[in-house]
Amino acid sequence: MDAPLLLITPEAQAKVAAAARSAGHPDARLRVAIAGRRGAGFAYDLSLVAPDRVKPTDLMVETPHGVVYVAAADAERLRGATIGLDPSVSGGAIAIDNPNVGWSDPVALRVQVVLDTQVNPGVAAHGGSIDLLEVRDGTAYISMGGGCVGCAQVDVTLRQGVEVAIRRSVPEIVAIVDTTDHASGTNPYYQSAKK
């Protein structure tokens, strides 16, 4: 018998089944799709789907602990993944351990290394984060999160910090595009803690 495309742990399956019962749809199953990239990994779209609401293109994956629906377009990027629970979250949140994370493009990988080692440690001190979404035609597309969203100093951070660090280490990058909606920020500037 062939191994399933992905696995779900008994604990995660129990959590999904409890959520389905609580929602009044005990026959609903977990559906997994990739919503985009989040840094070197993927951002996932997880939903409960009743059998009569499954998209015709979805794959039904029968695992030893239950059925999971997978968006067909994302199947290869989910191959070998295990759906489990994140024990660091109270009550356990669904988490995906995916061996396919990372960048296959060597230029994107080098940009990610710069973000991980040079940029994000600094912006994290102000409650922010910067994720690489993709690299296309010499342009790195990024998204800012946390304290960077709506920050009054975002242009300075982008032009004098992020761009300089990336372009110095990865000369193939000729432009950096920030895709963040900064108008949605609720904390427009960093304030140090008062003593």
N, C-alpha and C positions, 0 to 999 in steps of 0.2 A: 504494500500500500504506500502511495506517495505521501510525503509530508504535506500538511496543509500550507497554504500561502503564508499564513500568519497564525499565531496562537493567542488565546486569551486565558489568563489564569483563572482558577476556580473562584478566587476572591473577587476579581474584576467582573466575572460573569454573574456572581451573586449580587454585586452592586448594581449592575445593569438590570438584572431581573427585578430587583427591589424598586428601582426607579421606574421601570415599565409598569409594575403593579400600582405604584403610587400615582402614576399619571393616568391610570384607568385603562391601560392598553397592555395587559399581561403577555400578549403574543408579540410585542414589539421587540426588536433586536437592535444591537448597536450597529451603526453605519459609520465607516471611517473613510474620510477623504483628506487629501492634502490641500490645505487652504493657501499655502505659500511657504516661503522660507522665513525662518527666524534665526538669524545668525548662521551658524554652520549647520543647523538642524532644520527641521520642518515645523510649521505651524499646522495643526490638525483641525479638521472640522468633524466633530463627533456629534452624532444625533441618534435619537431613538426613532426607528422606522417600523411601522406595522407591515406585515407581509404584503398587503394589498396596496401599499404606498411605495414599494421599492421601485427605483428607476429601472427601466428595461435593460439598461446597459450595466447595472451593478452586478458584481459577482457575489454569489452566495458561497461563503467559505464555511465549511463544516469542520469545526475543531473538536478535539476531545471533550471540551467543556461547554460547547454551544456554538450557535451559528452567529457569524459576523458578516455584514454586508460591506463590500469594498467597492469604491468607485473604480471602474475598470481602468480609467486613464492613469490611476495612481498605483495600480497593482504591483508593478515592478519596483517602485520606490518603497513599497511596504513589504516586499518579500523578505521573510525571515524575522519580521518584527514580533514582539510579544507585548500584548496589551495587559497591563497589570495595574496595581494601585501604588500611588506615591505615599509611602508611610510618613513623610514629613508633613503632610497636610492632615489636619484633624479630620478623622472619619475616612481618610483615604480618598484621594481623587484619582480618576482614571489617568494613567500615564502610559506612554508608548516608548518602549525600548527598541529603537530601530537601528539595525546595523548599516543602513544605507545613508545615514546622515553624512554631511561633509560636502565638499565641492569637488566635482569631477574636473572642472575647469581650473587649470593651474594658476591662472591670473586671479580668479576669484578666491582661491585658497590663500594666495599670498596677501590679498587685501584683508581677508578674514583674520589672518595672523596679525597684521598691523592693528586691526580693531581690537583683537583680544589682548595683545601685549602692550600696545602703546596708547591707544585711545580710551578704551572702556575703563581701565583702572582709574583714569583721571576724572571722567565724567561720572563714574559711579560714586565718587566722593561727594558729588552734588546731587545724588539721587537719580542720575540719568543713565541712559544706555543708548547705544547706537548699533543697529543691526544692518548687515548687508543683505539686500534683497536679491540682487543679481548684478552681473557684469555683462554689458552688451556693447559691442562696437567701441571699446575703450572708455566707456562710461560706467562708473560704479553708482548704482542706485541704493540709497540708504534710507532707513527709517529711524527716527529718534523716539525714545520712549522715556517714561518717568519724568524726572525734573527737567529734561531737555524740551519737553513739549510746551510751547508758549514762553520759553525763557527769553528774557530781554536780551541776553547775550548769545542767542543761538547763531546769529550771523558771524560773530567773532569766533565762536567755537568751530563752526563749519569751515570758514575761510582760513583762519590762522592756526587751527589745530588739526582738524580732521583732514582737510585737503593737503596741507603741508606734509603731514605724516604719511599719508597714502602715496602721494605723488613722489615723495623722496624715496620710498621703499619699493614702489611698483611703478616705474616710469611708463609702462604701457597704458596706465590710466591717465586720460587727458581731461576728464571732467568727473565731478561728483555731483549727483542730483539728490537733493533731500526731498523725499516724497511725503514728509510729515505734514499733517494739518495742524499747524501751530496755533490756530485760532481756537482749537478745542482744549488747549491747556488750562488748567485750573490754578496752577501755581506759577505765575509768570516770571518769577525770578527766585534765585536761591538766596535764602537768608540763613546766616550762621546761627547756631543755637545761642541763646542768651544765657549768660552766667548768673 
